[in-house]
């Protein structure tokens, strides 16, 4: 099962996880990262690198976050979400967003 990025990443977008991925399966959008499920080899190297605990194995995903499995697949397949394999600065207001939960509705409205 692939790993999945969840809403804790939205509007924070720490990228320390991407440098340890041996398959370069992360994709970058304006406010969020996702994992391309067909490329993830289930190595778990990215999990401890995420400072907000946004990355889960799909089999361990809490039920209230299950929809992120399909969201990761859909966004990773989008032509506008490009591969990322080098760390970069987190988003400017990342500290103020770090503890916010249920950010998916904000993500969807920001990308329209």
Number of C-alpha atoms within 10 A of each C-alpha: 13 18 25 28 27 26 22 23 28 26 25 25 26 23 25 20 21 26 18 17 19 13 14 17 20 26 22 20 18 14 17 22 31 28 26 24 22 12 12 19 14 13 14 16 14 20 21 13 18 19 16 17 14 19 24 19 17 18 12 11 18 11 7 8 15 15 12 18 23 12 16 21 16 14 20 24 16 11 7 12 18 15 18 18 19 13 13 13 11 16 17 11 10 16 12 10 16 16 10 14 11 13 15 16 9 12 16 9 8 10 9 5
